[in-house]
Amino acid sequence: MITVVGTGTGAAPAGDAAAGAELVVGGRRHLDAVRLPQGAETVVLGALAPALDTVAEYVAEERPVLVLASGDPGFFGIVRALAERFGPGRLDVRPGVPSVAAAFARAGLPWDDAVVASAHGRDLRTAVNLCRAHPKVAVLTGPGAGPAELGAALRSDARVLVVARALGSAEERVERVTPAEAAVRDWGPAVSVVLCLDERRALGPVRTVAGPRPGPAGWALDEDAFAHRDSMITKFEVRALALARLGPRPGDLVWDVGAGSGSVAVECARLGAAVTAVERTPDGVRRVRANAAAHGVDVRVVHGAAPAVLSDLDDPDAVFVGGGGRELPAIVARCARRARRAVVVSMAALDRVPAAREALLGAGLECDGVLLQSSRLAPLPGDVVRLAATNPVFLLWGVRPHSRTEGVSP
């Protein structure tokens, strides 16, 4: 049997767990905090594979093993690796208080509606995008992915960071700072977790399902769900296919370039992605912000003209281009070079299609597209209906080849 004990933010390991162990595995601070059995071999956790190999030798000889971990070792912890290698039936897991639960307790907040992301040994960008899109996020930190790096990425966002250090120890400290303040501090190695909060929405409604709020029951909303000018809005039929090709999801960053009313930006945000909307007109900027507020989502709005303004933005996972005029080929080319997964382009003018397609292909994307023509039911006198045609729209999309086999964001 492998006994896995969570320490740090909860109670110290039970005496009987350590007493009979012949092998004790854990971080240096965990090993230093426990009275080790006389004669027991110890392994300081660094690279996981060699430690598991040593555990396997003891398991093969049916000799007892103790693994020490922080908080709840089944929550982004070592239980997964042990269960995969040795099977759940060999594990006796005794969890402590998770660092996330302790951090929210120190902040005086419930966390059943929080998004939790691990940046330990992972790309920080996923955690950053979750922080941008959701009002309550806990980020488990790691080397090169701590409060300073998170704060630097979130400088322009209206968020508060709660930095929890050395939870459960005599050196425990919890501080509330702005992202800009976090970015210029040296936090050291003892940070356990960082909470990223939109304090206006940190206390959400009572729910029956834990985690972030469920995704929308529907998408491709009717045009009247958005404020827009003179019907200048991406129609819902076009929006439906655009969303299918963009594939917005939690942890992604999506650009909506030439946002207009921001209908695509808002829909992507409703599906859980972080969104940056680029709009060159002041009234368009106000309209996008109003539509985002009306639908209860965060959309970062950048006032400026593409492609020049794009150079200051973080690389996106997917891009929707809904405007551009004569600059369209240059805009599509810039977006296609930087998009990690896909670019979708909407055009009403036939003569712009070849140049947009060449821009997608020139960036190494696989290109496809359709001409969308739809006719909607429209009432006539006498309780009958007719078909009313909408303007045809060309929709092109480019997909980076390797992205077809990728799973969800890390």
ROMIVEX-140702 format. One record per residue (C-alpha): residue number from 1; residue in three letters; y, z, x. Coordinates in nm, 2 decimals, padded with zeros to 4 digits, always signed. Layout:
<recs>
<rec NUM,"ALA",<Y,Z,X>> ...
</recs>
This chain:
<recs>
<rec 1,"MET",<+00.00,+00.00,+00.00>> <rec 2,"ILE",<+00.35,-00.08,+00.11>> <rec 3,"THR",<+00.61,+00.18,+00.00>> <rec 4,"VAL",<+00.96,+00.04,-00.03>> <rec 5,"VAL",<+01.23,+00.30,-00.06>> <rec 6,"GLY",<+01.59,+00.24,-00.14>> <rec 7,"THR",<+01.84,+00.46,+00.04>> <rec 8,"GLY",<+02.21,+00.48,+00.10>> <rec 9,"THR",<+02.38,+00.51,-00.24>> <rec 10,"GLY",<+02.10,+00.71,-00.41>> <rec 11,"ALA",<+01.87,+01.00,-00.31>> <rec 12,"ALA",<+01.71,+01.01,+00.04>> <rec 13,"PRO",<+01.35,+00.89,+00.06>> <rec 14,"ALA",<+01.09,+01.12,-00.09>> <rec 15,"GLY",<+00.91,+01.33,+00.18>> <rec 16,"ASP",<+00.57,+01.21,+00.07>> <rec 17,"ALA",<+00.68,+00.84,+00.12>> <rec 18,"ALA",<+00.75,+00.89,+00.49>> <rec 19,"ALA",<+00.49,+01.16,+00.56>> <rec 20,"GLY",<+00.18,+00.94,+00.58>> <rec 21,"ALA",<+00.33,+00.62,+00.70>> <rec 22,"GLU",<+00.20,+00.47,+01.02>> <rec 23,"LEU",<+00.46,+00.19,+01.03>> <rec 24,"VAL",<+00.82,+00.24,+00.93>> <rec 25,"VAL",<+01.04,-00.07,+00.89>> <rec 26,"GLY",<+01.42,-00.07,+00.83>> <rec 27,"GLY",<+01.77,-00.11,+00.96>> <rec 28,"ARG",<+01.88,+00.11,+01.25>> <rec 29,"ARG",<+02.09,+00.33,+01.02>> <rec 30,"HIS",<+01.81,+00.37,+00.78>> <rec 31,"LEU",<+01.56,+00.47,+01.05>> <rec 32,"ASP",<+01.82,+00.72,+01.20>> <rec 33,"ALA",<+01.86,+00.89,+00.87>> <rec 34,"VAL",<+01.49,+00.96,+00.81>> <rec 35,"ARG",<+01.25,+01.21,+00.98>> <rec 36,"LEU",<+00.99,+00.98,+01.10>> <rec 37,"PRO",<+00.62,+01.08,+01.10>> <rec 38,"GLN",<+00.49,+01.17,+01.45>> <rec 39,"GLY",<+00.32,+00.87,+01.61>> <rec 40,"ALA",<+00.45,+00.62,+01.36>> <rec 41,"GLU",<+00.55,+00.28,+01.49>> <rec 42,"THR",<+00.90,+00.16,+01.40>> <rec 43,"VAL",<+01.04,-00.19,+01.36>> <rec 44,"VAL",<+01.42,-00.23,+01.34>> <rec 45,"LEU",<+01.49,-00.51,+01.09>> <rec 46,"GLY",<+01.66,-00.81,+01.24>> <rec 47,"ALA",<+01.48,-01.14,+01.20>> <rec 48,"LEU",<+01.26,-01.10,+00.89>> <rec 49,"ALA",<+00.96,-01.31,+00.99>> <rec 50,"PRO",<+00.85,-01.10,+01.29>> <rec 51,"ALA",<+00.88,-00.78,+01.09>> <rec 52,"LEU",<+00.66,-00.93,+00.81>> <rec 53,"ASP",<+00.41,-01.03,+01.07>> <rec 54,"THR",<+00.38,-00.67,+01.20>> <rec 55,"VAL",<+00.36,-00.54,+00.84>> <rec 56,"ALA",<+00.07,-00.79,+00.78>> <rec 57,"GLU",<-00.12,-00.65,+01.07>> <rec 58,"TYR",<-00.11,-00.30,+00.92>> <rec 59,"VAL",<-00.19,-00.43,+00.57>> <rec 60,"ALA",<-00.50,-00.61,+00.70>> <rec 61,"GLU",<-00.62,-00.27,+00.84>> <rec 62,"GLU",<-00.52,-00.09,+00.52>> <rec 63,"ARG",<-00.28,+00.14,+00.71>> <rec 64,"PRO",<+00.02,+00.27,+00.52>> <rec 65,"VAL",<+00.36,+00.11,+00.56>> <rec 66,"LEU",<+00.70,+00.24,+00.47>> <rec 67,"VAL",<+01.00,+00.00,+00.43>> <rec 68,"LEU",<+01.35,+00.14,+00.41>> <rec 69,"ALA",<+01.63,-00.06,+00.25>> <rec 70,"SER",<+01.97,-00.01,+00.09>> <rec 71,"GLY",<+02.02,+00.08,-00.27>> <rec 72,"ASP",<+01.78,-00.11,-00.49>> <rec 73,"PRO",<+01.56,-00.32,-00.27>> <rec 74,"GLY",<+01.46,-00.54,-00.56>> <rec 75,"PHE",<+01.82,-00.66,-00.61>> <rec 76,"PHE",<+01.89,-00.93,-00.35>> <rec 77,"GLY",<+01.67,-00.72,-00.12>> <rec 78,"ILE",<+01.35,-00.72,+00.07>> <rec 79,"VAL",<+01.12,-00.68,-00.23>> <rec 80,"ARG",<+01.12,-01.06,-00.29>> <rec 81,"ALA",<+01.00,-01.14,+00.06>> <rec 82,"LEU",<+00.74,-00.87,+00.05>> <rec 83,"ALA",<+00.61,-00.97,-00.29>> <rec 84,"GLU",<+00.59,-01.34,-00.18>> <rec 85,"ARG",<+00.40,-01.25,+00.13>> <rec 86,"PHE",<+00.17,-00.97,+00.01>> <rec 87,"GLY",<+00.18,-00.98,-00.37>> <rec 88,"PRO",<+00.35,-00.74,-00.61>> <rec 89,"GLY",<+00.04,-00.54,-00.65>> <rec 90,"ARG",<+00.06,-00.40,-00.30>> <rec 91,"LEU",<+00.41,-00.27,-00.35>> <rec 92,"ASP",<+00.52,+00.08,-00.45>> <rec 93,"VAL",<+00.90,+00.03,-00.50>> <rec 94,"ARG",<+01.12,+00.33,-00.53>> <rec 95,"PRO",<+01.48,+00.21,-00.59>> <rec 96,"GLY",<+01.80,+00.39,-00.51>> <rec 97,"VAL",<+02.13,+00.32,-00.68>> <rec 98,"PRO",<+02.23,-00.04,-00.62>> <rec 99,"SER",<+02.55,-00.08,-00.42>> <rec 100,"VAL",<+02.70,-00.30,-00.70>> <rec 101,"ALA",<+02.64,-00.02,-00.96>> <rec 102,"ALA",<+02.79,+00.23,-00.72>> <rec 103,"ALA",<+03.10,+00.02,-00.66>> <rec 104,"PHE",<+03.17,-00.04,-01.03>> <rec 105,"ALA",<+03.12,+00.33,-01.09>> <rec 106,"ARG",<+03.38,+00.41,-00.82>> <rec 107,"ALA",<+03.61,+00.16,-00.99>> <rec 108,"GLY",<+03.55,+00.32,-01.33>> <rec 109,"LEU",<+03.42,+00.00,-01.49>> <rec 110,"PRO",<+03.11,-00.12,-01.67>> <rec 111,"TRP",<+02.92,-00.40,-01.50>> <rec 112,"ASP",<+02.68,-00.53,-01.76>> <rec 113,"ASP",<+02.91,-00.84,-01.80>> <rec 114,"ALA",<+02.97,-00.89,-01.42>> <rec 115,"VAL",<+02.86,-01.19,-01.21>> <rec 116,"VAL",<+02.69,-01.08,-00.89>> <rec 117,"ALA",<+02.67,-01.31,-00.59>> <rec 118,"SER",<+02.53,-01.25,-00.24>> <rec 119,"ALA",<+02.72,-01.39,+00.06>> <rec 120,"HIS",<+02.49,-01.23,+00.30>> <rec 121,"GLY",<+02.34,-01.51,+00.51>> <rec 122,"ARG",<+02.47,-01.76,+00.26>> <rec 123,"ASP",<+02.76,-02.00,+00.22>> <rec 124,"LEU",<+03.07,-01.80,+00.10>> <rec 125,"ARG",<+03.20,-02.09,-00.10>> <rec 126,"THR",<+02.97,-02.02,-00.39>> <rec 127,"ALA",<+03.09,-01.66,-00.42>> <rec 128,"VAL",<+03.45,-01.78,-00.39>> <rec 129,"ASN",<+03.41,-02.03,-00.67>> <rec 130,"LEU",<+03.25,-01.77,-00.89>> <rec 131,"CYS",<+03.54,-01.54,-00.82>> <rec 132,"ARG",<+03.78,-01.81,-00.93>> <rec 133,"ALA",<+03.60,-01.89,-01.25>> <rec 134,"HIS",<+03.50,-01.54,-01.38>> <rec 135,"PRO",<+03.70,-01.22,-01.44>> <rec 136,"LYS",<+03.45,-00.97,-01.29>> <rec 137,"VAL",<+03.25,-01.06,-00.99>> <rec 138,"ALA",<+03.07,-00.85,-00.73>> <rec 139,"VAL",<+03.01,-01.00,-00.39>> <rec 140,"LEU",<+02.75,-00.86,-00.15>> <rec 141,"THR",<+02.90,-00.92,+00.19>> <rec 142,"GLY",<+02.76,-01.02,+00.53>> <rec 143,"PRO",<+02.88,-01.12,+00.88>> <rec 144,"GLY",<+03.15,-01.38,+00.85>> <rec 145,"ALA",<+03.16,-01.33,+00.47>> <rec 146,"GLY",<+03.34,-01.01,+00.41>> <rec 147,"PRO",<+03.67,-00.90,+00.25>> <rec 148,"ALA",<+03.89,-01.08,+00.50>> <rec 149,"GLU",<+03.72,-01.42,+00.45>> <rec 150,"LEU",<+03.70,-01.37,+00.07>> <rec 151,"GLY",<+04.07,-01.27,+00.06>> <rec 152,"ALA",<+04.18,-01.57,+00.27>> <rec 153,"ALA",<+04.00,-01.81,+00.03>> <rec 154,"LEU",<+04.15,-01.64,-00.28>> <rec 155,"ARG",<+04.51,-01.60,-00.16>> <rec 156,"SER",<+04.65,-01.81,-00.45>> <rec 157,"ASP",<+04.44,-01.65,-00.72>> <rec 158,"ALA",<+04.56,-01.37,-00.94>> <rec 159,"ARG",<+04.28,-01.13,-00.85>> <rec 160,"VAL",<+04.24,-00.77,-00.72>> <rec 161,"LEU",<+03.97,-00.69,-00.47>> <rec 162,"VAL",<+03.80,-00.36,-00.47>> <rec 163,"VAL",<+03.65,-00.31,-00.12>> <rec 164,"ALA",<+03.37,-00.05,-00.10>> <rec 165,"ARG",<+03.27,+00.07,+00.24>> <rec 166,"ALA",<+02.98,+00.28,+00.35>> <rec 167,"LEU",<+02.88,+00.37,-00.01>> <rec 168,"GLY",<+02.68,+00.69,-00.03>> <rec 169,"SER",<+02.77,+00.82,+00.31>> <rec 170,"ALA",<+03.03,+01.07,+00.44>> <rec 171,"GLU",<+03.24,+00.78,+00.55>> <rec 172,"GLU",<+03.25,+00.62,+00.21>> <rec 173,"ARG",<+03.59,+00.46,+00.12>> <rec 174,"VAL",<+03.69,+00.24,-00.17>> <rec 175,"GLU",<+04.02,+00.05,-00.16>> <rec 176,"ARG",<+04.21,-00.18,-00.41>> <rec 177,"VAL",<+04.39,-00.46,-00.23>> <rec 178,"THR",<+04.53,-00.81,-00.31>> <rec 179,"PRO",<+04.35,-01.11,-00.16>> <rec 180,"ALA",<+04.64,-01.16,+00.08>> <rec 181,"GLU",<+04.62,-00.80,+00.20>> <rec 182,"ALA",<+04.24,-00.82,+00.25>> <rec 183,"ALA",<+04.28,-01.14,+00.45>> <rec 184,"VAL",<+04.48,-00.97,+00.73>> <rec 185,"ARG",<+04.26,-00.66,+00.77>> <rec 186,"ASP",<+03.98,-00.59,+01.01>> <rec 187,"TRP",<+03.73,-00.42,+00.78>> <rec 188,"GLY",<+03.45,-00.36,+01.03>> <rec 189,"PRO",<+03.08,-00.39,+00.95>> <rec 190,"ALA",<+03.04,-00.11,+00.70>> <rec 191,"VAL",<+03.15,-00.30,+00.38>> <rec 192,"SER",<+02.88,-00.27,+00.12>> <rec 193,"VAL",<+03.03,-00.48,-00.17>> <rec 194,"VAL",<+03.36,-00.64,-00.28>> <rec 195,"LEU",<+03.45,-00.65,-00.65>> <rec 196,"CYS",<+03.68,-00.94,-00.75>> <rec 197,"LEU",<+03.86,-00.86,-01.07>> <rec 198,"ASP",<+04.10,-01.03,-01.31>> <rec 199,"GLU",<+04.23,-00.70,-01.44>> <rec 200,"ARG",<+04.36,-00.85,-01.76>> <rec 201,"ARG",<+04.00,-00.93,-01.86>> <rec 202,"ALA",<+03.80,-00.68,-01.67>> <rec 203,"LEU",<+03.70,-00.50,-01.99>> <rec 204,"GLY",<+03.53,-00.77,-02.19>> <rec 205,"PRO",<+03.38,-00.73,-02.54>> <rec 206,"VAL",<+03.05,-00.55,-02.59>> <rec 207,"ARG",<+02.76,-00.79,-02.55>> <rec 208,"THR",<+02.38,-00.78,-02.59>> <rec 209,"VAL",<+02.30,-01.01,-02.30>> <rec 210,"ALA",<+02.38,-00.89,-01.94>> <rec 211,"GLY",<+02.56,-01.11,-01.69>> <rec 212,"PRO",<+02.84,-01.36,-01.73>> <rec 213,"ARG",<+02.92,-01.47,-02.08>> <rec 214,"PRO",<+02.68,-01.73,-02.22>> <rec 215,"GLY",<+02.78,-02.09,-02.19>> <rec 216,"PRO",<+02.95,-02.27,-02.48>> <rec 217,"ALA",<+02.75,-02.36,-02.79>> <rec 218,"GLY",<+02.89,-02.71,-02.76>> <rec 219,"TRP",<+03.10,-02.93,-02.54>> <rec 220,"ALA",<+03.28,-03.27,-02.57>> <rec 221,"LEU",<+03.51,-03.10,-02.81>> <rec 222,"ASP",<+03.72,-03.29,-03.06>> <rec 223,"GLU",<+04.06,-03.41,-02.93>> <rec 224,"ASP",<+04.24,-03.18,-03.17>> <rec 225,"ALA",<+04.10,-02.88,-02.98>> <rec 226,"PHE",<+04.36,-02.96,-02.71>> <rec 227,"ALA",<+04.73,-03.01,-02.70>> <rec 228,"HIS",<+04.81,-03.36,-02.59>> <rec 229,"ARG",<+05.08,-03.62,-02.59>> <rec 230,"ASP",<+05.06,-03.94,-02.79>> <rec 231,"SER",<+04.68,-03.94,-02.80>> <rec 232,"MET",<+04.68,-03.95,-02.41>> <rec 233,"ILE",<+04.35,-03.76,-02.38>> <rec 234,"THR",<+04.00,-03.84,-02.27>> <rec 235,"LYS",<+03.81,-03.90,-02.59>> <rec 236,"PHE",<+03.52,-03.68,-02.66>> <rec 237,"GLU",<+03.26,-03.97,-02.63>> <rec 238,"VAL",<+03.39,-04.04,-02.28>> <rec 239,"ARG",<+03.41,-03.67,-02.20>> <rec 240,"ALA",<+03.05,-03.61,-02.30>> <rec 241,"LEU",<+02.92,-03.87,-02.05>> <rec 242,"ALA",<+03.16,-03.76,-01.78>> <rec 243,"LEU",<+03.04,-03.40,-01.81>> <rec 244,"ALA",<+02.68,-03.51,-01.79>> <rec 245,"ARG",<+02.75,-03.70,-01.46>> <rec 246,"LEU",<+02.98,-03.42,-01.32>> <rec 247,"GLY",<+02.72,-03.15,-01.39>> <rec 248,"PRO",<+02.96,-02.85,-01.37>> <rec 249,"ARG",<+02.78,-02.52,-01.32>> <rec 250,"PRO",<+02.86,-02.16,-01.20>> <rec 251,"GLY",<+02.94,-02.16,-00.82>> <rec 252,"ASP",<+03.08,-02.52,-00.83>> <rec 253,"LEU",<+03.43,-02.63,-00.77>> <rec 254,"VAL",<+03.55,-02.93,-00.98>> <rec 255,"TRP",<+03.87,-03.13,-00.94>> <rec 256,"ASP",<+04.03,-03.29,-01.24>> <rec 257,"VAL",<+04.27,-03.55,-01.08>> <rec 258,"GLY",<+04.54,-03.69,-01.31>> <rec 259,"ALA",<+04.45,-03.41,-01.55>> <rec 260,"GLY",<+04.69,-03.51,-01.83>> <rec 261,"SER",<+04.59,-03.26,-02.11>> <rec 262,"GLY",<+04.33,-03.10,-01.89>> <rec 263,"SER",<+04.05,-03.15,-02.14>> <rec 264,"VAL",<+03.79,-03.23,-01.88>> <rec 265,"ALA",<+03.92,-02.94,-01.66>> <rec 266,"VAL",<+03.89,-02.70,-01.95>> <rec 267,"GLU",<+03.54,-02.82,-02.05>> <rec 268,"CYS",<+03.42,-02.78,-01.69>> <rec 269,"ALA",<+03.56,-02.43,-01.68>> <rec 270,"ARG",<+03.39,-02.34,-02.01>> <rec 271,"LEU",<+03.06,-02.44,-01.85>> <rec 272,"GLY",<+03.12,-02.19,-01.57>> <rec 273,"ALA",<+03.26,-02.40,-01.28>> <rec 274,"ALA",<+03.58,-02.32,-01.09>> <rec 275,"VAL",<+03.83,-02.59,-01.16>> <rec 276,"THR",<+04.14,-02.73,-00.99>> <rec 277,"ALA",<+04.35,-02.96,-01.21>> <rec 278,"VAL",<+04.60,-03.20,-01.03>> <rec 279,"GLU",<+04.89,-03.32,-01.24>> <rec 280,"ARG",<+05.21,-03.49,-01.13>> <rec 281,"THR",<+05.43,-03.43,-01.44>> <rec 282,"PRO",<+05.59,-03.09,-01.52>> <rec 283,"ASP",<+05.51,-03.12,-01.89>> <rec 284,"GLY",<+05.15,-03.21,-01.81>> <rec 285,"VAL",<+05.12,-02.90,-01.59>> <rec 286,"ARG",<+05.25,-02.69,-01.88>> <rec 287,"ARG",<+05.00,-02.86,-02.12>> <rec 288,"VAL",<+04.70,-02.80,-01.89>> <rec 289,"ARG",<+04.79,-02.43,-01.85>> <rec 290,"ALA",<+04.84,-02.39,-02.22>> <rec 291,"ASN",<+04.50,-02.55,-02.30>> <rec 292,"ALA",<+04.32,-02.34,-02.05>> <rec 293,"ALA",<+04.48,-02.02,-02.19>> <rec 294,"ALA",<+04.39,-02.13,-02.55>> <rec 295,"HIS",<+04.02,-02.16,-02.45>> <rec 296,"GLY",<+04.01,-01.84,-02.24>> <rec 297,"VAL",<+03.93,-02.00,-01.91>> <rec 298,"ASP",<+04.08,-02.00,-01.56>> <rec 299,"VAL",<+04.20,-02.34,-01.44>> <rec 300,"ARG",<+04.41,-02.36,-01.12>> <rec 301,"VAL",<+04.68,-02.62,-01.18>> <rec 302,"VAL",<+04.84,-02.80,-00.88>> <rec 303,"HIS",<+05.16,-02.98,-00.95>> <rec 304,"GLY",<+05.18,-03.29,-00.73>> <rec 305,"ALA",<+05.08,-03.66,-00.69>> <rec 306,"ALA",<+04.74,-03.77,-00.56>> <rec 307,"PRO",<+04.62,-03.86,-00.31>> <rec 308,"ALA",<+04.87,-03.68,-00.09>> <rec 309,"VAL",<+04.83,-03.34,-00.26>> <rec 310,"LEU",<+04.45,-03.34,-00.23>> <rec 311,"SER",<+04.46,-03.26,+00.14>> <rec 312,"ASP",<+04.55,-02.90,+00.07>> <rec 313,"LEU",<+04.26,-02.84,-00.16>> <rec 314,"ASP",<+03.91,-02.70,-00.09>> <rec 315,"ASP",<+03.63,-02.96,-00.09>> <rec 316,"PRO",<+03.49,-03.00,-00.44>> <rec 317,"ASP",<+03.14,-03.04,-00.56>> <rec 318,"ALA",<+03.24,-03.29,-00.82>> <rec 319,"VAL",<+03.56,-03.48,-00.91>> <rec 320,"PHE",<+03.69,-03.64,-01.23>> <rec 321,"VAL",<+03.96,-03.90,-01.18>> <rec 322,"GLY",<+04.14,-03.98,-01.51>> <rec 323,"GLY",<+04.46,-04.14,-01.38>> <rec 324,"GLY",<+04.60,-04.30,-01.08>> <rec 325,"GLY",<+04.76,-04.64,-01.16>> <rec 326,"ARG",<+04.81,-04.85,-00.85>> <rec 327,"GLU",<+04.71,-04.56,-00.63>> <rec 328,"LEU",<+04.37,-04.54,-00.80>> <rec 329,"PRO",<+04.16,-04.70,-00.52>> <rec 330,"ALA",<+04.32,-04.47,-00.26>> <rec 331,"ILE",<+04.26,-04.16,-00.49>> <rec 332,"VAL",<+03.90,-04.25,-00.55>> <rec 333,"ALA",<+03.84,-04.32,-00.18>> <rec 334,"ARG",<+03.98,-03.98,-00.09>> <rec 335,"CYS",<+03.79,-03.80,-00.36>> <rec 336,"ALA",<+03.46,-03.98,-00.27>> <rec 337,"ARG",<+03.49,-03.88,+00.10>> <rec 338,"ARG",<+03.52,-03.51,+00.02>> <rec 339,"ALA",<+03.30,-03.46,-00.29>> <rec 340,"ARG",<+02.97,-03.29,-00.21>> <rec 341,"ARG",<+02.79,-03.43,-00.51>> <rec 342,"ALA",<+02.96,-03.67,-00.75>> <rec 343,"VAL",<+03.28,-03.85,-00.85>> <rec 344,"VAL",<+03.34,-03.98,-01.20>> <rec 345,"VAL",<+03.62,-04.23,-01.27>> <rec 346,"SER",<+03.76,-04.32,-01.62>> <rec 347,"MET",<+03.96,-04.64,-01.65>> <rec 348,"ALA",<+04.10,-04.85,-01.94>> <rec 349,"ALA",<+04.21,-05.15,-01.73>> <rec 350,"LEU",<+03.94,-05.40,-01.64>> <rec 351,"ASP",<+04.10,-05.52,-01.32>> <rec 352,"ARG",<+04.08,-05.17,-01.16>> <rec 353,"VAL",<+03.71,-05.14,-01.19>> <rec 354,"PRO",<+03.61,-05.35,-00.87>> <rec 355,"ALA",<+03.84,-05.16,-00.64>> <rec 356,"ALA",<+03.72,-04.82,-00.77>> <rec 357,"ARG",<+03.36,-04.93,-00.73>> <rec 358,"GLU",<+03.42,-05.04,-00.38>> <rec 359,"ALA",<+03.59,-04.71,-00.30>> <rec 360,"LEU",<+03.28,-04.52,-00.42>> <rec 361,"LEU",<+03.04,-04.74,-00.23>> <rec 362,"GLY",<+03.25,-04.73,+00.08>> <rec 363,"ALA",<+03.22,-04.35,+00.09>> <rec 364,"GLY",<+02.84,-04.37,+00.09>> <rec 365,"LEU",<+02.79,-04.29,-00.28>> <rec 366,"GLU",<+02.54,-04.46,-00.51>> <rec 367,"CYS",<+02.74,-04.62,-00.78>> <rec 368,"ASP",<+02.67,-04.69,-01.15>> <rec 369,"GLY",<+02.88,-04.72,-01.46>> <rec 370,"VAL",<+02.92,-04.83,-01.83>> <rec 371,"LEU",<+03.17,-04.97,-02.07>> <rec 372,"LEU",<+03.20,-04.72,-02.35>> <rec 373,"GLN",<+03.29,-04.86,-02.69>> <rec 374,"SER",<+03.25,-04.64,-03.00>> <rec 375,"SER",<+03.34,-04.66,-03.36>> <rec 376,"ARG",<+03.40,-04.34,-03.56>> <rec 377,"LEU",<+03.35,-04.28,-03.93>> <rec 378,"ALA",<+03.69,-04.30,-04.11>> <rec 379,"PRO",<+03.75,-04.22,-04.48>> <rec 380,"LEU",<+03.85,-04.48,-04.73>> <rec 381,"PRO",<+03.97,-04.44,-05.09>> <rec 382,"GLY",<+03.68,-04.41,-05.33>> <rec 383,"ASP",<+03.49,-04.15,-05.13>> <rec 384,"VAL",<+03.35,-04.41,-04.88>> <rec 385,"VAL",<+03.39,-04.45,-04.51>> <rec 386,"ARG",<+03.45,-04.73,-04.26>> <rec 387,"LEU",<+03.40,-04.77,-03.89>> <rec 388,"ALA",<+03.72,-04.73,-03.68>> <rec 389,"ALA",<+03.69,-04.85,-03.32>> <rec 390,"THR",<+03.84,-04.65,-03.03>> <rec 391,"ASN",<+03.97,-04.82,-02.72>> <rec 392,"PRO",<+03.70,-04.93,-02.48>> <rec 393,"VAL",<+03.68,-04.73,-02.15>> <rec 394,"PHE",<+03.51,-04.80,-01.82>> <rec 395,"LEU",<+03.33,-04.50,-01.67>> <rec 396,"LEU",<+03.21,-04.53,-01.31>> <rec 397,"TRP",<+03.03,-04.26,-01.12>> <rec 398,"GLY",<+02.92,-04.22,-00.76>> <rec 399,"VAL",<+02.65,-03.98,-00.66>> <rec 400,"ARG",<+02.58,-03.86,-00.31>> <rec 401,"PRO",<+02.22,-03.95,-00.24>> <rec 402,"HIS",<+02.10,-03.62,-00.11>> <rec 403,"SER",<+02.24,-03.43,-00.40>> <rec 404,"ARG",<+01.98,-03.57,-00.64>> <rec 405,"THR",<+01.72,-03.34,-00.50>> <rec 406,"GLU",<+01.93,-03.03,-00.46>> <rec 407,"GLY",<+01.89,-02.72,-00.69>> <rec 408,"VAL",<+02.16,-02.48,-00.80>> <rec 409,"SER",<+02.43,-02.37,-00.56>> <rec 410,"PRO",<+02.30,-02.12,-00.30>> 
</recs>
